């Protein structure tokens, strides 16, 4: 691909707001050329990458918008730390009659 074509392609992809094909088109084109893949399959692969990237960004945006507390996992949990409820505090709770 000529330098002029490369510049125009990058400009068009940027204007169309397609960041994944902008980053990946050269690498995917080289791989597809080596494997003898035709143009529709090349475009299919680029569009799949864009769809995957948009899905990941959508999930990240929704998680951020949900304002969840800090991310915690069992790896960071301190099992040796005593729980917040202490015995005297529990005894002060009203009894439940059945």
N, CA, C and O atoms as CSV, one atom per row, in Angstrom:
chain,resi,resn,atom,element,x,y,z
A,1,UNK,N,N,0.846,-1.168,0.000
A,1,UNK,CA,C,0.000,0.000,0.000
A,1,UNK,C,C,0.895,1.235,0.000
A,1,UNK,O,O,1.874,1.311,0.743
A,2,UNK,N,N,0.546,2.186,-0.833
A,2,UNK,CA,C,1.369,3.382,-0.934
A,2,UNK,C,C,1.195,4.256,0.305
A,2,UNK,O,O,0.246,4.101,1.074
A,3,UNK,N,N,2.129,5.168,0.470
A,3,UNK,CA,C,2.093,6.064,1.626
A,3,UNK,C,C,0.839,6.930,1.600
A,3,UNK,O,O,0.231,7.180,2.641
A,4,UNK,N,N,0.444,7.393,0.391
A,4,UNK,CA,C,-0.748,8.227,0.263
A,4,UNK,C,C,-1.992,7.435,0.671
A,4,UNK,O,O,-2.861,7.953,1.371
A,5,UNK,N,N,-2.071,6.192,0.235
A,5,UNK,CA,C,-3.223,5.344,0.597
A,5,UNK,C,C,-3.263,5.088,2.097
A,5,UNK,O,O,-4.333,5.097,2.706
A,6,UNK,N,N,-2.110,4.864,2.683
A,6,UNK,CA,C,-2.038,4.617,4.120
A,6,UNK,C,C,-2.518,5.830,4.910
A,6,UNK,O,O,-3.285,5.697,5.863
A,7,UNK,N,N,-2.065,6.997,4.512
A,7,UNK,CA,C,-2.463,8.227,5.195
A,7,UNK,C,C,-3.967,8.449,5.061
A,7,UNK,O,O,-4.634,8.794,6.036
A,8,UNK,N,N,-4.504,8.250,3.848
A,8,UNK,CA,C,-5.937,8.433,3.631
A,8,UNK,C,C,-6.755,7.405,4.405
A,8,UNK,O,O,-7.793,7.744,4.974
A,9,UNK,N,N,-6.300,6.153,4.435
A,9,UNK,CA,C,-7.004,5.120,5.178
A,9,UNK,C,C,-7.030,5.446,6.662
A,9,UNK,O,O,-8.073,5.331,7.305
A,10,UNK,N,N,-5.897,5.850,7.208
A,10,UNK,CA,C,-5.837,6.196,8.625
A,10,UNK,C,C,-6.741,7.389,8.937
A,10,UNK,O,O,-7.420,7.414,9.963
A,11,UNK,N,N,-6.739,8.368,8.049
A,11,UNK,CA,C,-7.601,9.536,8.236
A,11,UNK,C,C,-9.078,9.123,8.213
A,11,UNK,O,O,-9.853,9.550,9.070
A,12,UNK,N,N,-9.466,8.303,7.247
A,12,UNK,CA,C,-10.857,7.877,7.125
A,12,UNK,C,C,-11.299,7.051,8.334
A,12,UNK,O,O,-12.401,7.240,8.848
A,13,UNK,N,N,-10.449,6.150,8.779
A,13,UNK,CA,C,-10.795,5.331,9.944
A,13,UNK,C,C,-10.931,6.197,11.200
A,13,UNK,O,O,-11.780,5.940,12.054
A,14,UNK,N,N,-10.090,7.215,11.301
A,14,UNK,CA,C,-10.175,8.124,12.447
A,14,UNK,C,C,-11.467,8.934,12.378
A,14,UNK,O,O,-12.140,9.108,13.394
A,15,UNK,N,N,-11.818,9.429,11.196
A,15,UNK,CA,C,-13.042,10.213,11.026
A,15,UNK,C,C,-14.288,9.364,11.275
A,15,UNK,O,O,-15.283,9.863,11.799
A,16,UNK,N,N,-14.239,8.088,10.902
A,16,UNK,CA,C,-15.366,7.180,11.125
A,16,UNK,C,C,-15.423,6.663,12.560
A,16,UNK,O,O,-16.333,5.922,12.930
A,17,UNK,N,N,-14.442,7.063,13.357
A,17,UNK,CA,C,-14.347,6.637,14.757
A,17,UNK,C,C,-14.299,5.112,14.860
A,17,UNK,O,O,-15.101,4.486,15.552
A,18,UNK,N,N,-13.336,4.543,14.152
A,18,UNK,CA,C,-13.087,3.106,14.192
A,18,UNK,C,C,-11.672,2.867,14.714
A,18,UNK,O,O,-10.756,2.621,13.929
A,19,UNK,N,N,-11.486,2.939,16.039
A,19,UNK,CA,C,-10.131,2.862,16.591
A,19,UNK,C,C,-9.461,1.501,16.440
A,19,UNK,O,O,-8.249,1.432,16.236
A,20,UNK,N,N,-10.224,0.426,16.535
A,20,UNK,CA,C,-9.599,-0.899,16.445
A,20,UNK,C,C,-9.071,-1.179,15.047
A,20,UNK,O,O,-7.921,-1.599,14.921
A,21,UNK,N,N,-9.857,-0.968,13.979
A,21,UNK,CA,C,-9.265,-1.163,12.654
A,21,UNK,C,C,-8.079,-0.228,12.392
A,21,UNK,O,O,-7.143,-0.593,11.681
A,22,UNK,N,N,-8.122,0.964,12.962
A,22,UNK,CA,C,-7.015,1.903,12.802
A,22,UNK,C,C,-5.735,1.327,13.395
A,22,UNK,O,O,-4.660,1.453,12.808
A,23,UNK,N,N,-5.856,0.694,14.564
A,23,UNK,CA,C,-4.677,0.100,15.213
A,23,UNK,C,C,-4.257,-1.212,14.547
A,23,UNK,O,O,-3.065,-1.507,14.464
A,24,UNK,N,N,-5.214,-1.991,14.078
A,24,UNK,CA,C,-4.940,-3.373,13.700
A,24,UNK,C,C,-4.874,-3.657,12.196
A,24,UNK,O,O,-4.474,-4.756,11.810
A,25,UNK,N,N,-5.252,-2.705,11.337
A,25,UNK,CA,C,-5.389,-3.031,9.919
A,25,UNK,C,C,-4.091,-3.534,9.295
A,25,UNK,O,O,-4.113,-4.454,8.477
A,26,UNK,N,N,-2.968,-2.944,9.671
A,26,UNK,CA,C,-1.693,-3.328,9.066
A,26,UNK,C,C,-1.295,-4.745,9.481
A,26,UNK,O,O,-0.864,-5.543,8.648
A,27,UNK,N,N,-1.442,-5.054,10.769
A,27,UNK,CA,C,-1.086,-6.380,11.269
A,27,UNK,C,C,-2.004,-7.452,10.683
A,27,UNK,O,O,-1.544,-8.517,10.272
A,28,UNK,N,N,-3.307,-7.158,10.648
A,28,UNK,CA,C,-4.269,-8.114,10.104
A,28,UNK,C,C,-4.064,-8.288,8.603
A,28,UNK,O,O,-4.193,-9.397,8.086
A,29,UNK,N,N,-3.748,-7.213,7.906
A,29,UNK,CA,C,-3.508,-7.292,6.463
A,29,UNK,C,C,-2.298,-8.165,6.166
A,29,UNK,O,O,-2.322,-8.966,5.232
A,30,UNK,N,N,-1.251,-8.015,6.950
A,30,UNK,CA,C,-0.057,-8.842,6.741
A,30,UNK,C,C,-0.358,-10.309,6.984
A,30,UNK,O,O,0.062,-11.174,6.216
A,31,UNK,N,N,-1.091,-10.586,8.060
A,31,UNK,CA,C,-1.430,-11.972,8.373
A,31,UNK,C,C,-2.348,-12.577,7.311
A,31,UNK,O,O,-2.165,-13.724,6.903
A,32,UNK,N,N,-3.335,-11.799,6.870
A,32,UNK,CA,C,-4.260,-12.292,5.853
A,32,UNK,C,C,-3.551,-12.513,4.520
A,32,UNK,O,O,-3.871,-13.462,3.804
A,33,UNK,N,N,-2.599,-11.656,4.179
A,33,UNK,CA,C,-1.841,-11.824,2.936
A,33,UNK,C,C,-1.003,-13.100,3.001
A,33,UNK,O,O,-0.902,-13.829,2.015
A,34,UNK,N,N,-0.404,-13.368,4.161
A,34,UNK,CA,C,0.405,-14.570,4.316
A,34,UNK,C,C,-0.450,-15.834,4.238
A,34,UNK,O,O,0.006,-16.868,3.751
A,35,UNK,N,N,-1.701,-15.746,4.723
A,35,UNK,CA,C,-2.595,-16.904,4.718
A,35,UNK,C,C,-3.429,-16.986,3.438
A,35,UNK,O,O,-4.160,-17.957,3.242
A,36,UNK,N,N,-3.329,-15.991,2.577
A,36,UNK,CA,C,-4.087,-15.995,1.325
A,36,UNK,C,C,-5.578,-15.742,1.526
A,36,UNK,O,O,-6.400,-16.253,0.766
A,37,UNK,N,N,-5.928,-14.965,2.534
A,37,UNK,CA,C,-7.333,-14.658,2.833
A,37,UNK,C,C,-7.817,-13.578,1.882
A,37,UNK,O,O,-7.081,-12.641,1.570
A,38,UNK,N,N,-9.072,-13.709,1.415
A,38,UNK,CA,C,-9.603,-12.718,0.479
A,38,UNK,C,C,-10.105,-11.472,1.233
A,38,UNK,O,O,-10.151,-11.448,2.463
A,39,UNK,N,N,-10.476,-10.448,0.462
A,39,UNK,CA,C,-10.847,-9.150,1.027
A,39,UNK,C,C,-12.065,-9.212,1.963
A,39,UNK,O,O,-12.031,-8.610,3.036
A,40,UNK,N,N,-13.135,-9.923,1.587
A,40,UNK,CA,C,-14.282,-9.960,2.509
A,40,UNK,C,C,-13.939,-10.578,3.869
A,40,UNK,O,O,-14.423,-10.113,4.901
A,41,UNK,N,N,-13.112,-11.617,3.873
A,41,UNK,CA,C,-12.718,-12.220,5.149
A,41,UNK,C,C,-11.808,-11.285,5.945
A,41,UNK,O,O,-11.865,-11.258,7.174
A,42,UNK,N,N,-10.985,-10.533,5.257
A,42,UNK,CA,C,-10.131,-9.533,5.911
A,42,UNK,C,C,-11.001,-8.485,6.608
A,42,UNK,O,O,-10.774,-8.148,7.770
A,43,UNK,N,N,-12.006,-7.973,5.877
A,43,UNK,CA,C,-12.910,-6.979,6.459
A,43,UNK,C,C,-13.750,-7.584,7.582
A,43,UNK,O,O,-14.047,-6.913,8.570
A,44,UNK,N,N,-14.131,-8.848,7.429
A,44,UNK,CA,C,-14.872,-9.526,8.480
A,44,UNK,C,C,-14.044,-9.596,9.755
A,44,UNK,O,O,-14.552,-9.337,10.846
A,45,UNK,N,N,-12.776,-9.943,9.619
A,45,UNK,CA,C,-11.907,-10.037,10.790
A,45,UNK,C,C,-11.727,-8.670,11.456
A,45,UNK,O,O,-11.770,-8.567,12.682
A,46,UNK,N,N,-11.529,-7.637,10.663
A,46,UNK,CA,C,-11.403,-6.280,11.232
A,46,UNK,C,C,-12.690,-5.856,11.942
A,46,UNK,O,O,-12.640,-5.262,13.020
A,47,UNK,N,N,-13.833,-6.159,11.342
A,47,UNK,CA,C,-15.102,-5.773,11.972
A,47,UNK,C,C,-15.339,-6.565,13.255
A,47,UNK,O,O,-15.901,-6.029,14.210
A,48,UNK,N,N,-14.922,-7.834,13.295
A,48,UNK,CA,C,-15.043,-8.618,14.530
A,48,UNK,C,C,-14.189,-8.019,15.640
A,48,UNK,O,O,-14.626,-7.943,16.788
A,49,UNK,N,N,-12.973,-7.592,15.303
A,49,UNK,CA,C,-12.110,-6.963,16.301
A,49,UNK,C,C,-12.736,-5.679,16.837
A,49,UNK,O,O,-12.682,-5.414,18.038
A,50,UNK,N,N,-13.328,-4.885,15.951
A,50,UNK,CA,C,-13.976,-3.645,16.370
A,50,UNK,C,C,-15.172,-3.951,17.266
A,50,UNK,O,O,-15.376,-3.273,18.273
A,51,UNK,N,N,-15.954,-4.950,16.919
A,51,UNK,CA,C,-17.117,-5.318,17.721
A,51,UNK,C,C,-16.704,-5.789,19.108
A,51,UNK,O,O,-17.333,-5.413,20.097
A,52,UNK,N,N,-15.673,-6.596,19.198
A,52,UNK,CA,C,-15.171,-7.073,20.489
A,52,UNK,C,C,-14.684,-5.896,21.326
A,52,UNK,O,O,-14.985,-5.805,22.516
A,53,UNK,N,N,-13.932,-4.997,20.699
A,53,UNK,CA,C,-13.411,-3.833,21.414
A,53,UNK,C,C,-14.539,-2.938,21.921
A,53,UNK,O,O,-14.485,-2.458,23.054
A,54,UNK,N,N,-15.560,-2.709,21.093
A,54,UNK,CA,C,-16.687,-1.868,21.508
A,54,UNK,C,C,-17.457,-2.515,22.654
A,54,UNK,O,O,-17.910,-1.826,23.568
A,55,UNK,N,N,-17.606,-3.835,22.608
A,55,UNK,CA,C,-18.303,-4.532,23.684
A,55,UNK,C,C,-17.551,-4.386,24.994
A,55,UNK,O,O,-18.163,-4.138,26.033
A,56,UNK,N,N,-16.226,-4.538,24.961
A,56,UNK,CA,C,-15.417,-4.378,26.172
A,56,UNK,C,C,-15.514,-2.954,26.714
A,56,UNK,O,O,-15.646,-2.750,27.921
A,57,UNK,N,N,-15.449,-1.974,25.818
A,57,UNK,CA,C,-15.541,-0.586,26.266
A,57,UNK,C,C,-16.927,-0.268,26.833
A,57,UNK,O,O,-17.043,0.504,27.784
A,58,UNK,N,N,-17.989,-0.864,26.247
A,58,UNK,CA,C,-19.345,-0.651,26.739
A,58,UNK,C,C,-19.492,-1.215,28.157
A,58,UNK,O,O,-20.078,-0.571,29.027
A,59,UNK,N,N,-18.961,-2.412,28.383
A,59,UNK,CA,C,-19.026,-3.014,29.712
A,59,UNK,C,C,-18.253,-2.160,30.709
A,59,UNK,O,O,-18.730,-1.907,31.816
A,60,UNK,N,N,-17.063,-1.716,30.322
A,60,UNK,CA,C,-16.265,-0.857,31.211
A,60,UNK,C,C,-16.993,0.439,31.552
A,60,UNK,O,O,-16.967,0.883,32.700
A,61,UNK,N,N,-17.652,1.058,30.541
A,61,UNK,CA,C,-18.404,2.293,30.780
A,61,UNK,C,C,-19.560,2.054,31.739
A,61,UNK,O,O,-19.812,2.863,32.632
A,62,UNK,N,N,-20.259,0.947,31.553
A,62,UNK,CA,C,-21.405,0.665,32.419
A,62,UNK,C,C,-20.978,0.360,33.847
A,62,UNK,O,O,-21.656,0.754,34.796
A,63,UNK,N,N,-19.867,-0.336,34.005
A,63,UNK,CA,C,-19.351,-0.606,35.350
A,63,UNK,C,C,-18.946,0.700,36.019
A,63,UNK,O,O,-19.221,0.914,37.200
A,64,UNK,N,N,-18.295,1.565,35.259
A,64,UNK,CA,C,-17.887,2.859,35.816
A,64,UNK,C,C,-19.107,3.708,36.163
A,64,UNK,O,O,-19.122,4.371,37.200
A,65,UNK,N,N,-20.126,3.695,35.310
A,65,UNK,CA,C,-21.334,4.486,35.555
A,65,UNK,C,C,-22.132,3.957,36.743
A,65,UNK,O,O,-22.874,4.710,37.373
A,66,UNK,N,N,-21.987,2.678,37.052
A,66,UNK,CA,C,-22.716,2.096,38.176
A,66,UNK,C,C,-22.153,2.560,39.515
A,66,UNK,O,O,-22.806,2.412,40.548
A,67,UNK,N,N,-20.948,3.116,39.504
A,67,UNK,CA,C,-20.292,3.623,40.714
A,67,UNK,C,C,-20.202,2.557,41.800
A,67,UNK,O,O,-20.499,2.816,42.967
A,68,UNK,N,N,-19.793,1.367,41.405
A,68,UNK,CA,C,-19.585,0.310,42.379
A,68,UNK,C,C,-18.466,0.719,43.325
A,68,UNK,O,O,-17.591,1.505,42.962
A,69,UNK,N,N,-18.498,0.177,44.550
A,69,UNK,CA,C,-17.361,0.445,45.431
A,69,UNK,C,C,-16.101,-0.186,44.845
A,69,UNK,O,O,-16.155,-0.823,43.793
A,70,UNK,N,N,-15.005,-0.017,45.500
A,70,UNK,CA,C,-13.744,-0.517,44.963
A,70,UNK,C,C,-13.845,-1.998,44.627
A,70,UNK,O,O,-14.573,-2.748,45.276
A,71,UNK,N,N,-13.119,-2.395,43.628
A,71,UNK,CA,C,-13.133,-3.782,43.182
A,71,UNK,C,C,-12.401,-4.629,44.210
A,71,UNK,O,O,-11.271,-4.332,44.597
A,72,UNK,N,N,-13.065,-5.683,44.638
A,72,UNK,CA,C,-12.468,-6.575,45.617
A,72,UNK,C,C,-12.509,-7.990,45.082
A,72,UNK,O,O,-13.391,-8.357,44.305
A,73,UNK,N,N,-11.541,-8.774,45.511
A,73,UNK,CA,C,-11.524,-10.181,45.145
A,73,UNK,C,C,-11.095,-10.997,46.358
A,73,UNK,O,O,-10.633,-10.442,47.355
A,74,UNK,N,N,-11.245,-12.289,46.271
A,74,UNK,CA,C,-10.839,-13.139,47.390
A,74,UNK,C,C,-9.334,-13.109,47.598
A,74,UNK,O,O,-8.855,-13.407,48.692
A,75,UNK,N,N,-8.584,-12.754,46.565
A,75,UNK,CA,C,-7.130,-12.673,46.700
A,75,UNK,C,C,-6.714,-11.590,47.691
A,75,UNK,O,O,-5.701,-11.724,48.378
A,76,UNK,N,N,-7.501,-10.519,47.762
A,76,UNK,CA,C,-7.146,-9.410,48.647
A,76,UNK,C,C,-7.861,-9.464,49.993
A,76,UNK,O,O,-7.612,-8.624,50.857
A,77,UNK,N,N,-8.746,-10.442,50.182
A,77,UNK,CA,C,-9.506,-10.539,51.422
A,77,UNK,C,C,-8.619,-11.044,52.551
A,77,UNK,O,O,-7.871,-12.007,52.384
A,78,UNK,N,N,-8.710,-10.386,53.700
A,78,UNK,CA,C,-7.927,-10.779,54.866
A,78,UNK,C,C,-8.791,-11.687,55.741
A,78,UNK,O,O,-9.645,-11.204,56.485
A,79,UNK,N,N,-8.573,-12.990,55.651
A,79,UNK,CA,C,-9.367,-13.947,56.401
A,79,UNK,C,C,-9.030,-13.929,57.896
A,79,UNK,O,O,-9.832,-14.391,58.707
A,80,UNK,N,N,-7.883,-13.415,58.267
A,80,UNK,CA,C,-7.475,-13.388,59.669
A,80,UNK,C,C,-8.053,-12.190,60.425
A,80,UNK,O,O,-8.072,-12.183,61.655
A,81,UNK,N,N,-8.513,-11.198,59.707
A,81,UNK,CA,C,-9.065,-9.998,60.338
A,81,UNK,C,C,-10.429,-10.339,60.952
A,81,UNK,O,O,-11.260,-10.966,60.295
A,82,UNK,N,N,-10.667,-9.928,62.216
A,82,UNK,CA,C,-11.962,-10.253,62.835
A,82,UNK,C,C,-13.100,-9.489,62.154
A,82,UNK,O,O,-12.889,-8.399,61.623
A,83,UNK,N,N,-14.292,-10.059,62.172
A,83,UNK,CA,C,-15.427,-9.363,61.559
A,83,UNK,C,C,-15.773,-8.098,62.329
A,83,UNK,O,O,-15.358,-7.929,63.475
A,84,UNK,N,N,-16.527,-7.220,61.702
A,84,UNK,CA,C,-16.871,-5.939,62.325
A,84,UNK,C,C,-17.824,-6.104,63.508
A,84,UNK,O,O,-17.735,-5.357,64.483
A,85,UNK,N,N,-18.724,-7.063,63.432
A,85,UNK,CA,C,-19.680,-7.264,64.524
A,85,UNK,C,C,-18.982,-7.957,65.682
A,85,UNK,O,O,-18.426,-9.044,65.531
A,86,UNK,N,N,-19.019,-7.325,66.813
A,86,UNK,CA,C,-18.405,-7.911,68.001
A,86,UNK,C,C,-19.472,-8.609,68.831
A,86,UNK,O,O,-20.666,-8.377,68.642
A,87,UNK,N,N,-19.041,-9.455,69.740
A,87,UNK,CA,C,-19.980,-10.226,70.550
A,87,UNK,C,C,-20.893,-9.325,71.379
A,87,UNK,O,O,-22.106,-9.537,71.355
A,88,UNK,N,N,-20.378,-8.324,72.118
A,88,UNK,CA,C,-21.289,-7.463,72.893
A,88,UNK,C,C,-22.301,-6.742,72.016
A,88,UNK,O,O,-23.448,-6.549,72.418
A,89,UNK,N,N,-21.892,-6.352,70.846
A,89,UNK,CA,C,-22.811,-5.660,69.943
A,89,UNK,C,C,-23.922,-6.597,69.493
A,89,UNK,O,O,-25.076,-6.184,69.375
A,90,UNK,N,N,-23.583,-7.846,69.242
A,90,UNK,CA,C,-24.592,-8.824,68.824
A,90,UNK,C,C,-25.579,-9.101,69.954
A,90,UNK,O,O,-26.770,-9.282,69.701
A,91,UNK,N,N,-25.100,-9.137,71.195
A,91,UNK,CA,C,-25.988,-9.419,72.322
A,91,UNK,C,C,-26.948,-8.262,72.563
A,91,UNK,O,O,-28.004,-8.449,73.167
A,92,UNK,N,N,-26.600,-7.098,72.107
A,92,UNK,CA,C,-27.486,-5.953,72.333
A,92,UNK,C,C,-28.635,-5.903,71.330
A,92,UNK,O,O,-29.564,-5.112,71.493
A,93,UNK,N,N,-28.581,-6.729,70.307
A,93,UNK,CA,C,-29.664,-6.746,69.338
A,93,UNK,C,C,-30.903,-7.381,69.957
A,93,UNK,O,O,-30.770,-8.275,70.793
A,94,UNK,N,N,-32.080,-6.957,69.582
A,94,UNK,CA,C,-33.295,-7.556,70.147
A,94,UNK,C,C,-33.431,-9.013,69.713
A,94,UNK,O,O,-33.074,-9.383,68.595
A,95,UNK,N,N,-33.944,-9.813,70.606
A,95,UNK,CA,C,-34.131,-11.235,70.313
A,95,UNK,C,C,-35.330,-11.418,69.409
A,95,UNK,O,O,-36.320,-10.693,69.503
A,96,UNK,N,N,-35.223,-12.393,68.538
A,96,UNK,CA,C,-36.314,-12.709,67.632
A,96,UNK,C,C,-37.079,-13.862,68.239
A,96,UNK,O,O,-36.504,-14.918,68.500
A,97,UNK,N,N,-38.362,-13.679,68.467
A,97,UNK,CA,C,-39.181,-14.765,69.038
A,97,UNK,C,C,-39.882,-15.510,67.919
A,97,UNK,O,O,-40.359,-14.925,66.946
A,98,UNK,N,N,-39.927,-16.827,68.094
A,98,UNK,CA,C,-40.586,-17.646,67.062
A,98,UNK,C,C,-41.805,-18.328,67.616
A,98,UNK,O,O,-42.486,-19.058,66.895
